[in-house]
Amino acid sequence: MPDRYLTFSRDDWAVLRAATPLTLRQHDLDSLQGISDRIDLDEVVAIYLPLSRLLNLYVSAVQDLQRVSATFLGSMAPKVPYVIGVAGSVAVGKSTFARILQALLSRWPNHPQVDLVTTDGFLHPNAVLTERGLMDRKGFPESYDTRSLLAFLRAIKSGMPEVSAPVYDHVVYDILPDESIVVRQPDIVIVEGLNMLQVDREGTEFVSDYFDFSIYVDADVGDIEEWYVERFFALRESVFRDPNSYFRNFADLTDEQAEATARHIWATINGRNLRENIEPTRERASLIIRKERDHRVSQVSLRKL
């Protein structure tokens, strides 16, 4: 890891929890986990509590700075949320990571309102992707409506009272045209997605320009592939059996067919996107979380200020 990071072992990072209380119970954790994630309360104590303490300190410092600015200007400035980006590969566990982080941060008294937005909502609709020949590149940078995502983040950081984001449905595998998420000046906004730290430009802005803090969830590519295959099997027995599922035809695959299909999708789409677009952005993150084959975090790297 480059010298601009401070790197902590799991045990060294866990000590930084200090006296941060555990505010989640097992039933809370069960409701936050994805279909194939395996995170226990020990993981929350060792990894998430120190991180929530660090972010609480950062958010408090920014809130103090905003109050100082308002005092200097002699007027009330609009409430501007603290924005956290969470990036990483498909199947690495970033969605569960973001949900647990949201739950913990919302339990701190000075920033109780924490919203979570996923960039899936900013994918182009399937009709647009089909027209442009991009259905097999869903999740790649060009499959996103980056201008709309930038406009959404710009509005949040300008203190707009209400900002809407599109909604993506993983069952129908498409944008829901009549639904939206409305963000109303929360204390913190967590934005989770594949290409949060992307270096390709849209005009003169990066998506990450609007982040106060960014996190990359990392693991060996071989481990992520195995997690992807495991998740595919779990989905075959659940979501894929929904009559409305875009992938309904996968529900009746044999084990051999399911594994072959999952590994083909990984090799041609998700693994390729990871190597070409996602992993190269890792060291742009403020914090890198390194997971091992058993899903437990073994190392945390914090970029120096």
BALOBA-1460 file (C-alpha; in Angstrom, 3 decimals):
// residues 305
<rec num="1" residu="m" x="0.000" y="0.000" z="0.000"/>
<rec num="2" residu="p" x="1.413" y="3.464" z="-0.867"/>
<rec num="3" residu="d" x="2.837" y="5.603" z="1.919"/>
<rec num="4" residu="r" x="-0.111" y="7.978" z="1.737"/>
<rec num="5" residu="y" x="-2.152" y="5.348" z="3.618"/>
<rec num="6" residu="l" x="-1.978" y="4.316" z="7.242"/>
<rec num="7" residu="t" x="-2.563" y="0.551" z="7.253"/>
<rec num="8" residu="f" x="-4.071" y="-1.276" z="10.238"/>
<rec num="9" residu="s" x="-4.392" y="-4.960" z="10.977"/>
<rec num="10" residu="r" x="-7.817" y="-6.147" z="12.052"/>
<rec num="11" residu="d" x="-6.810" y="-6.153" z="15.727"/>
<rec num="12" residu="d" x="-5.161" y="-2.729" z="15.584"/>
<rec num="13" residu="w" x="-8.198" y="-1.234" z="13.876"/>
<rec num="14" residu="a" x="-10.593" y="-2.823" z="16.385"/>
<rec num="15" residu="v" x="-8.833" y="-1.030" z="19.253"/>
<rec num="16" residu="l" x="-9.849" y="2.312" z="17.698"/>
<rec num="17" residu="r" x="-13.460" y="1.586" z="18.595"/>
<rec num="18" residu="a" x="-12.604" y="3.066" z="22.021"/>
<rec num="19" residu="a" x="-15.863" y="3.311" z="23.991"/>
<rec num="20" residu="t" x="-18.205" y="3.371" z="20.984"/>
<rec num="21" residu="p" x="-21.310" y="1.410" z="22.038"/>
<rec num="22" residu="l" x="-22.722" y="-1.454" z="19.994"/>
<rec num="23" residu="t" x="-26.156" y="-0.163" z="18.968"/>
<rec num="24" residu="l" x="-27.135" y="-3.039" z="16.666"/>
<rec num="25" residu="r" x="-28.583" y="-6.358" z="17.747"/>
<rec num="26" residu="q" x="-28.482" y="-9.642" z="15.863"/>
<rec num="27" residu="h" x="-31.996" y="-9.218" z="14.486"/>
<rec num="28" residu="d" x="-31.015" y="-5.761" z="13.164"/>
<rec num="29" residu="l" x="-27.981" y="-7.256" z="11.466"/>
<rec num="30" residu="d" x="-30.004" y="-10.098" z="9.943"/>
<rec num="31" residu="s" x="-32.359" y="-7.599" z="8.289"/>
<rec num="32" residu="l" x="-29.473" y="-5.617" z="6.782"/>
<rec num="33" residu="q" x="-27.554" y="-8.450" z="5.142"/>
<rec num="34" residu="g" x="-27.761" y="-9.455" z="1.504"/>
<rec num="35" residu="i" x="-28.774" y="-12.850" z="0.211"/>
<rec num="36" residu="s" x="-25.330" y="-14.442" z="0.546"/>
<rec num="37" residu="d" x="-23.501" y="-12.185" z="3.021"/>
<rec num="38" residu="r" x="-22.137" y="-13.558" z="6.265"/>
<rec num="39" residu="i" x="-21.429" y="-10.813" z="8.792"/>
<rec num="40" residu="d" x="-21.722" y="-11.345" z="12.532"/>
<rec num="41" residu="l" x="-21.724" y="-8.958" z="15.478"/>
<rec num="42" residu="d" x="-18.013" y="-9.594" z="16.057"/>
<rec num="43" residu="e" x="-17.369" y="-8.114" z="12.608"/>
<rec num="44" residu="v" x="-19.512" y="-5.106" z="13.468"/>
<rec num="45" residu="v" x="-17.578" y="-4.542" z="16.696"/>
<rec num="46" residu="a" x="-14.123" y="-4.975" z="15.156"/>
<rec num="47" residu="i" x="-14.604" y="-3.139" z="11.861"/>
<rec num="48" residu="y" x="-17.773" y="-1.065" z="11.681"/>
<rec num="49" residu="l" x="-17.744" y="0.548" z="15.133"/>
<rec num="50" residu="p" x="-14.270" y="2.087" z="14.733"/>
<rec num="51" residu="l" x="-15.319" y="3.335" z="11.291"/>
<rec num="52" residu="s" x="-18.548" y="4.832" z="12.615"/>
<rec num="53" residu="r" x="-16.538" y="6.575" z="15.345"/>
<rec num="54" residu="l" x="-14.095" y="7.994" z="12.773"/>
<rec num="55" residu="l" x="-16.903" y="9.208" z="10.515"/>
<rec num="56" residu="n" x="-18.770" y="10.706" z="13.469"/>
<rec num="57" residu="l" x="-15.680" y="12.771" z="14.272"/>
<rec num="58" residu="y" x="-15.345" y="13.872" z="10.652"/>
<rec num="59" residu="v" x="-19.029" y="14.788" z="10.348"/>
<rec num="60" residu="s" x="-18.944" y="16.695" z="13.641"/>
<rec num="61" residu="a" x="-15.907" y="18.683" z="12.456"/>
<rec num="62" residu="v" x="-17.684" y="19.625" z="9.209"/>
<rec num="63" residu="q" x="-20.839" y="20.594" z="11.095"/>
<rec num="64" residu="d" x="-18.747" y="22.839" z="13.365"/>
<rec num="65" residu="l" x="-17.144" y="24.423" z="10.299"/>
<rec num="66" residu="q" x="-20.572" y="25.061" z="8.777"/>
<rec num="67" residu="r" x="-21.678" y="26.830" z="11.965"/>
<rec num="68" residu="v" x="-18.539" y="28.975" z="11.949"/>
<rec num="69" residu="s" x="-19.197" y="29.907" z="8.320"/>
<rec num="70" residu="a" x="-22.799" y="30.848" z="9.112"/>
<rec num="71" residu="t" x="-21.626" y="33.019" z="12.019"/>
<rec num="72" residu="f" x="-19.108" y="34.786" z="9.799"/>
<rec num="73" residu="l" x="-21.655" y="35.412" z="7.036"/>
<rec num="74" residu="g" x="-24.277" y="36.534" z="9.529"/>
<rec num="75" residu="s" x="-26.953" y="34.336" z="8.020"/>
<rec num="76" residu="m" x="-28.150" y="30.795" z="8.111"/>
<rec num="77" residu="a" x="-26.491" y="28.757" z="5.392"/>
<rec num="78" residu="p" x="-28.488" y="25.898" z="3.822"/>
<rec num="79" residu="k" x="-28.029" y="22.497" z="5.411"/>
<rec num="80" residu="v" x="-25.497" y="20.580" z="3.329"/>
<rec num="81" residu="p" x="-25.254" y="16.822" z="3.940"/>
<rec num="82" residu="y" x="-21.961" y="15.002" z="4.471"/>
<rec num="83" residu="v" x="-21.611" y="12.657" z="1.495"/>
<rec num="84" residu="i" x="-19.917" y="9.244" z="1.744"/>
<rec num="85" residu="g" x="-19.201" y="7.151" z="-1.358"/>
<rec num="86" residu="v" x="-18.965" y="3.354" z="-1.148"/>
<rec num="87" residu="a" x="-17.391" y="1.583" z="-4.154"/>
<rec num="88" residu="g" x="-16.360" y="-1.941" z="-5.083"/>
<rec num="89" residu="s" x="-17.107" y="-4.901" z="-7.309"/>
<rec num="90" residu="v" x="-20.342" y="-6.747" z="-7.866"/>
<rec num="91" residu="a" x="-20.672" y="-9.424" z="-5.124"/>
<rec num="92" residu="v" x="-17.979" y="-7.933" z="-2.860"/>
<rec num="93" residu="g" x="-20.593" y="-7.021" z="-0.239"/>
<rec num="94" residu="k" x="-20.640" y="-3.239" z="-0.623"/>
<rec num="95" residu="s" x="-24.450" y="-2.975" z="-0.433"/>
<rec num="96" residu="t" x="-24.569" y="-4.770" z="2.915"/>
<rec num="97" residu="f" x="-21.564" y="-2.728" z="4.050"/>
<rec num="98" residu="a" x="-23.411" y="0.499" z="3.181"/>
<rec num="99" residu="r" x="-26.621" y="-0.575" z="4.943"/>
<rec num="100" residu="i" x="-24.823" y="-1.505" z="8.165"/>
<rec num="101" residu="l" x="-22.867" y="1.743" z="8.069"/>
<rec num="102" residu="q" x="-26.105" y="3.677" z="7.558"/>
<rec num="103" residu="a" x="-27.704" y="1.953" z="10.544"/>
<rec num="104" residu="l" x="-24.764" y="2.687" z="12.837"/>
<rec num="105" residu="l" x="-24.290" y="6.307" z="11.773"/>
<rec num="106" residu="s" x="-27.997" y="7.050" z="12.240"/>
<rec num="107" residu="r" x="-27.683" y="6.074" z="15.897"/>
<rec num="108" residu="w" x="-25.245" y="8.894" z="16.684"/>
<rec num="109" residu="p" x="-27.154" y="11.848" z="18.233"/>
<rec num="110" residu="n" x="-25.605" y="14.645" z="16.119"/>
<rec num="111" residu="h" x="-26.483" y="13.106" z="12.732"/>
<rec num="112" residu="p" x="-29.601" y="10.956" z="13.128"/>
<rec num="113" residu="q" x="-30.847" y="11.267" z="9.549"/>
<rec num="114" residu="v" x="-28.750" y="9.147" z="7.194"/>
<rec num="115" residu="d" x="-29.996" y="8.386" z="3.686"/>
<rec num="116" residu="l" x="-28.681" y="5.678" z="1.366"/>
<rec num="117" residu="v" x="-28.814" y="6.022" z="-2.414"/>
<rec num="118" residu="t" x="-27.521" y="3.431" z="-4.876"/>
<rec num="119" residu="t" x="-26.232" y="4.415" z="-8.294"/>
<rec num="120" residu="d" x="-28.207" y="1.542" z="-9.860"/>
<rec num="121" residu="g" x="-30.997" y="4.093" z="-10.195"/>
<rec num="122" residu="f" x="-28.815" y="6.099" z="-12.540"/>
<rec num="123" residu="l" x="-28.355" y="3.265" z="-15.014"/>
<rec num="124" residu="h" x="-29.911" y="4.017" z="-18.357"/>
<rec num="125" residu="p" x="-33.246" y="2.180" z="-18.789"/>
<rec num="126" residu="n" x="-33.045" y="-1.147" z="-20.610"/>
<rec num="127" residu="a" x="-34.711" y="0.375" z="-23.684"/>
<rec num="128" residu="v" x="-31.880" y="2.904" z="-23.967"/>
<rec num="129" residu="l" x="-29.200" y="0.287" z="-23.323"/>
<rec num="130" residu="t" x="-30.721" y="-1.991" z="-25.945"/>
<rec num="131" residu="e" x="-30.877" y="0.835" z="-28.471"/>
<rec num="132" residu="r" x="-27.212" y="1.622" z="-27.854"/>
<rec num="133" residu="g" x="-26.102" y="-2.022" z="-27.831"/>
<rec num="134" residu="l" x="-25.031" y="-1.846" z="-24.186"/>
<rec num="135" residu="m" x="-27.147" y="-4.510" z="-22.456"/>
<rec num="136" residu="d" x="-24.075" y="-6.754" z="-22.165"/>
<rec num="137" residu="r" x="-22.149" y="-3.850" z="-20.626"/>
<rec num="138" residu="k" x="-24.608" y="-3.036" z="-17.869"/>
<rec num="139" residu="g" x="-22.578" y="-1.703" z="-14.939"/>
<rec num="140" residu="f" x="-19.774" y="-0.392" z="-17.153"/>
<rec num="141" residu="p" x="-19.284" y="3.394" z="-16.998"/>
<rec num="142" residu="e" x="-21.046" y="4.048" z="-20.313"/>
<rec num="143" residu="s" x="-24.234" y="2.332" z="-19.080"/>
<rec num="144" residu="y" x="-24.885" y="5.092" z="-16.524"/>
<rec num="145" residu="d" x="-26.593" y="8.431" z="-16.980"/>
<rec num="146" residu="t" x="-23.595" y="10.189" z="-15.467"/>
<rec num="147" residu="r" x="-24.966" y="13.666" z="-16.129"/>
<rec num="148" residu="s" x="-28.060" y="12.931" z="-14.055"/>
<rec num="149" residu="l" x="-25.938" y="11.447" z="-11.250"/>
<rec num="150" residu="l" x="-23.728" y="14.543" z="-11.235"/>
<rec num="151" residu="a" x="-26.798" y="16.804" z="-11.204"/>
<rec num="152" residu="f" x="-28.207" y="14.832" z="-8.256"/>
<rec num="153" residu="l" x="-24.982" y="15.175" z="-6.252"/>
<rec num="154" residu="r" x="-24.596" y="18.843" z="-7.191"/>
<rec num="155" residu="a" x="-28.108" y="19.569" z="-5.913"/>
<rec num="156" residu="i" x="-27.442" y="17.737" z="-2.633"/>
<rec num="157" residu="k" x="-24.203" y="19.628" z="-2.011"/>
<rec num="158" residu="s" x="-25.844" y="22.954" z="-2.844"/>
<rec num="159" residu="g" x="-28.339" y="22.429" z="-0.018"/>
<rec num="160" residu="m" x="-31.486" y="21.930" z="-2.088"/>
<rec num="161" residu="p" x="-34.485" y="21.156" z="0.189"/>
<rec num="162" residu="e" x="-35.531" y="18.126" z="-1.885"/>
<rec num="163" residu="v" x="-33.615" y="16.096" z="-4.465"/>
<rec num="164" residu="s" x="-35.050" y="13.074" z="-6.285"/>
<rec num="165" residu="a" x="-33.225" y="9.983" z="-7.505"/>
<rec num="166" residu="p" x="-34.551" y="7.219" z="-9.807"/>
<rec num="167" residu="v" x="-35.288" y="3.729" z="-8.463"/>
<rec num="168" residu="y" x="-33.887" y="0.495" z="-9.905"/>
<rec num="169" residu="d" x="-35.608" y="-2.850" z="-9.387"/>
<rec num="170" residu="h" x="-33.316" y="-5.882" z="-9.357"/>
<rec num="171" residu="v" x="-36.204" y="-8.260" z="-9.991"/>
<rec num="172" residu="v" x="-37.301" y="-6.677" z="-13.265"/>
<rec num="173" residu="y" x="-33.693" y="-5.608" z="-13.909"/>
<rec num="174" residu="d" x="-34.722" y="-2.095" z="-14.956"/>
<rec num="175" residu="i" x="-35.525" y="1.436" z="-13.828"/>
<rec num="176" residu="l" x="-39.020" y="1.880" z="-12.365"/>
<rec num="177" residu="p" x="-40.339" y="4.846" z="-14.380"/>
<rec num="178" residu="d" x="-42.968" y="6.010" z="-11.889"/>
<rec num="179" residu="e" x="-40.909" y="5.746" z="-8.696"/>
<rec num="180" residu="s" x="-38.225" y="7.874" z="-7.079"/>
<rec num="181" residu="i" x="-36.304" y="8.325" z="-3.849"/>
<rec num="182" residu="v" x="-36.548" y="11.805" z="-2.343"/>
<rec num="183" residu="v" x="-33.615" y="13.092" z="-0.292"/>
<rec num="184" residu="r" x="-34.609" y="15.919" z="2.053"/>
<rec num="185" residu="q" x="-31.454" y="17.487" z="3.492"/>
<rec num="186" residu="p" x="-30.343" y="14.592" z="5.700"/>
<rec num="187" residu="d" x="-27.267" y="14.874" z="7.890"/>
<rec num="188" residu="i" x="-25.422" y="12.234" z="5.847"/>
<rec num="189" residu="v" x="-25.947" y="10.703" z="2.411"/>
<rec num="190" residu="i" x="-24.265" y="7.395" z="1.572"/>
<rec num="191" residu="v" x="-23.951" y="6.830" z="-2.176"/>
<rec num="192" residu="e" x="-23.168" y="3.203" z="-3.055"/>
<rec num="193" residu="g" x="-22.219" y="1.820" z="-6.443"/>
<rec num="194" residu="l" x="-19.694" y="0.180" z="-8.734"/>
<rec num="195" residu="n" x="-18.017" y="3.203" z="-10.276"/>
<rec num="196" residu="m" x="-18.095" y="5.778" z="-7.495"/>
<rec num="197" residu="l" x="-14.420" y="6.627" z="-7.888"/>
<rec num="198" residu="q" x="-14.361" y="6.524" z="-11.672"/>
<rec num="199" residu="v" x="-11.664" y="8.664" z="-13.263"/>
<rec num="200" residu="d" x="-13.398" y="9.068" z="-16.634"/>
<rec num="201" residu="r" x="-14.763" y="12.560" z="-16.955"/>
<rec num="202" residu="e" x="-18.201" y="13.814" z="-17.874"/>
<rec num="203" residu="g" x="-17.536" y="17.441" z="-18.760"/>
<rec num="204" residu="t" x="-15.196" y="18.824" z="-16.090"/>
<rec num="205" residu="e" x="-16.514" y="16.971" z="-13.032"/>
<rec num="206" residu="f" x="-15.823" y="13.697" z="-11.270"/>
<rec num="207" residu="v" x="-18.642" y="11.998" z="-9.368"/>
<rec num="208" residu="s" x="-16.170" y="11.753" z="-6.481"/>
<rec num="209" residu="d" x="-15.771" y="15.557" z="-6.449"/>
<rec num="210" residu="y" x="-18.907" y="15.607" z="-4.329"/>
<rec num="211" residu="f" x="-17.740" y="13.091" z="-1.728"/>
<rec num="212" residu="d" x="-16.502" y="14.166" z="1.683"/>
<rec num="213" residu="f" x="-15.247" y="10.627" z="2.321"/>
<rec num="214" residu="s" x="-14.999" y="7.520" z="0.153"/>
<rec num="215" residu="i" x="-14.654" y="3.816" z="0.917"/>
<rec num="216" residu="y" x="-13.514" y="0.999" z="-1.370"/>
<rec num="217" residu="v" x="-14.459" y="-2.579" z="-0.406"/>
<rec num="218" residu="d" x="-11.633" y="-4.799" z="-1.675"/>
<rec num="219" residu="a" x="-10.878" y="-8.530" z="-1.982"/>
<rec num="220" residu="d" x="-8.967" y="-10.925" z="-4.223"/>
<rec num="221" residu="v" x="-10.615" y="-11.210" z="-7.626"/>
<rec num="222" residu="g" x="-10.752" y="-15.013" z="-7.290"/>
<rec num="223" residu="d" x="-12.638" y="-14.730" z="-4.002"/>
<rec num="224" residu="i" x="-15.124" y="-12.235" z="-5.459"/>
<rec num="225" residu="e" x="-15.797" y="-14.583" z="-8.369"/>
<rec num="226" residu="e" x="-16.598" y="-17.420" z="-5.949"/>
<rec num="227" residu="w" x="-18.919" y="-15.121" z="-3.995"/>
<rec num="228" residu="y" x="-20.613" y="-14.165" z="-7.254"/>
<rec num="229" residu="v" x="-21.198" y="-17.832" z="-8.132"/>
<rec num="230" residu="e" x="-22.522" y="-18.517" z="-4.616"/>
<rec num="231" residu="r" x="-24.881" y="-15.563" z="-4.917"/>
<rec num="232" residu="f" x="-26.077" y="-16.744" z="-8.333"/>
<rec num="233" residu="f" x="-27.033" y="-20.108" z="-6.814"/>
<rec num="234" residu="a" x="-28.853" y="-18.362" z="-3.956"/>
<rec num="235" residu="l" x="-30.739" y="-16.151" z="-6.403"/>
<rec num="236" residu="r" x="-31.655" y="-19.198" z="-8.495"/>
<rec num="237" residu="e" x="-33.548" y="-20.530" z="-5.477"/>
<rec num="238" residu="s" x="-35.209" y="-17.216" z="-4.608"/>
<rec num="239" residu="v" x="-35.431" y="-14.057" z="-6.710"/>
<rec num="240" residu="f" x="-35.084" y="-15.812" z="-10.073"/>
<rec num="241" residu="r" x="-38.241" y="-17.819" z="-9.278"/>
<rec num="242" residu="d" x="-40.339" y="-14.649" z="-9.115"/>
<rec num="243" residu="p" x="-42.623" y="-14.662" z="-12.196"/>
<rec num="244" residu="n" x="-41.655" y="-11.012" z="-12.800"/>
<rec num="245" residu="s" x="-37.937" y="-11.723" z="-12.686"/>
<rec num="246" residu="y" x="-35.934" y="-10.726" z="-15.751"/>
<rec num="247" residu="f" x="-33.857" y="-13.849" z="-15.079"/>
<rec num="248" residu="r" x="-36.803" y="-16.237" z="-14.641"/>
<rec num="249" residu="n" x="-35.267" y="-18.613" z="-17.213"/>
<rec num="250" residu="f" x="-32.254" y="-19.135" z="-14.908"/>
<rec num="251" residu="a" x="-34.427" y="-20.636" z="-12.154"/>
<rec num="252" residu="d" x="-34.663" y="-24.010" z="-13.885"/>
<rec num="253" residu="l" x="-30.969" y="-24.442" z="-14.643"/>
<rec num="254" residu="t" x="-29.229" y="-27.542" z="-13.315"/>
<rec num="255" residu="d" x="-26.310" y="-27.027" z="-10.925"/>
<rec num="256" residu="e" x="-23.826" y="-27.556" z="-13.750"/>
<rec num="257" residu="q" x="-25.647" y="-25.142" z="-16.043"/>
<rec num="258" residu="a" x="-25.980" y="-22.558" z="-13.271"/>
<rec num="259" residu="e" x="-22.281" y="-22.631" z="-12.483"/>
<rec num="260" residu="a" x="-21.317" y="-22.419" z="-16.152"/>
<rec num="261" residu="t" x="-23.712" y="-19.494" z="-16.670"/>
<rec num="262" residu="a" x="-22.509" y="-17.626" z="-13.583"/>
<rec num="263" residu="r" x="-18.845" y="-18.016" z="-14.501"/>
<rec num="264" residu="h" x="-19.526" y="-16.904" z="-18.083"/>
<rec num="265" residu="i" x="-21.320" y="-13.762" z="-16.873"/>
<rec num="266" residu="w" x="-18.468" y="-13.102" z="-14.465"/>
<rec num="267" residu="a" x="-15.764" y="-13.547" z="-17.095"/>
<rec num="268" residu="t" x="-17.438" y="-11.485" z="-19.791"/>
<rec num="269" residu="i" x="-19.114" y="-8.735" z="-17.757"/>
<rec num="270" residu="n" x="-18.553" y="-8.366" z="-14.011"/>
<rec num="271" residu="g" x="-14.971" y="-9.589" z="-13.763"/>
<rec num="272" residu="r" x="-13.981" y="-7.581" z="-16.812"/>
<rec num="273" residu="n" x="-15.620" y="-4.434" z="-15.432"/>
<rec num="274" residu="l" x="-13.782" y="-4.970" z="-12.140"/>
<rec num="275" residu="r" x="-10.383" y="-5.281" z="-13.805"/>
<rec num="276" residu="e" x="-10.838" y="-2.515" z="-16.353"/>
<rec num="277" residu="n" x="-12.832" y="0.127" z="-14.495"/>
<rec num="278" residu="i" x="-13.404" y="-0.515" z="-10.794"/>
<rec num="279" residu="e" x="-10.174" y="-1.884" z="-9.315"/>
<rec num="280" residu="p" x="-7.976" y="0.840" z="-10.924"/>
<rec num="281" residu="t" x="-9.874" y="3.433" z="-8.838"/>
<rec num="282" residu="r" x="-9.194" y="1.716" z="-5.503"/>
<rec num="283" residu="e" x="-6.412" y="4.035" z="-4.375"/>
<rec num="284" residu="r" x="-8.537" y="7.113" z="-4.923"/>
<rec num="285" residu="a" x="-10.564" y="6.083" z="-1.855"/>
<rec num="286" residu="s" x="-10.223" y="7.669" z="1.581"/>
<rec num="287" residu="l" x="-10.459" y="4.213" z="3.154"/>
<rec num="288" residu="i" x="-9.831" y="0.713" z="1.777"/>
<rec num="289" residu="i" x="-11.479" y="-2.257" z="3.484"/>
<rec num="290" residu="r" x="-9.765" y="-5.565" z="2.650"/>
<rec num="291" residu="k" x="-11.870" y="-8.731" z="2.938"/>
<rec num="292" residu="e" x="-10.664" y="-12.335" z="2.987"/>
<rec num="293" residu="r" x="-12.249" y="-15.517" z="1.606"/>
<rec num="294" residu="d" x="-14.410" y="-15.944" z="4.732"/>
<rec num="295" residu="h" x="-15.799" y="-12.411" z="4.224"/>
<rec num="296" residu="r" x="-14.023" y="-11.113" z="7.324"/>
<rec num="297" residu="v" x="-12.039" y="-7.886" z="7.060"/>
<rec num="298" residu="s" x="-8.327" y="-8.461" z="7.636"/>
<rec num="299" residu="q" x="-6.921" y="-4.993" z="6.930"/>
<rec num="300" residu="v" x="-8.024" y="-1.361" z="6.856"/>
<rec num="301" residu="s" x="-6.059" y="1.382" z="5.086"/>
<rec num="302" residu="l" x="-6.832" y="5.021" z="5.873"/>
<rec num="303" residu="r" x="-5.499" y="7.711" z="3.580"/>
<rec num="304" residu="k" x="-3.462" y="10.350" z="5.373"/>
<rec num="305" residu="l" x="-4.983" y="13.834" z="5.526"/>
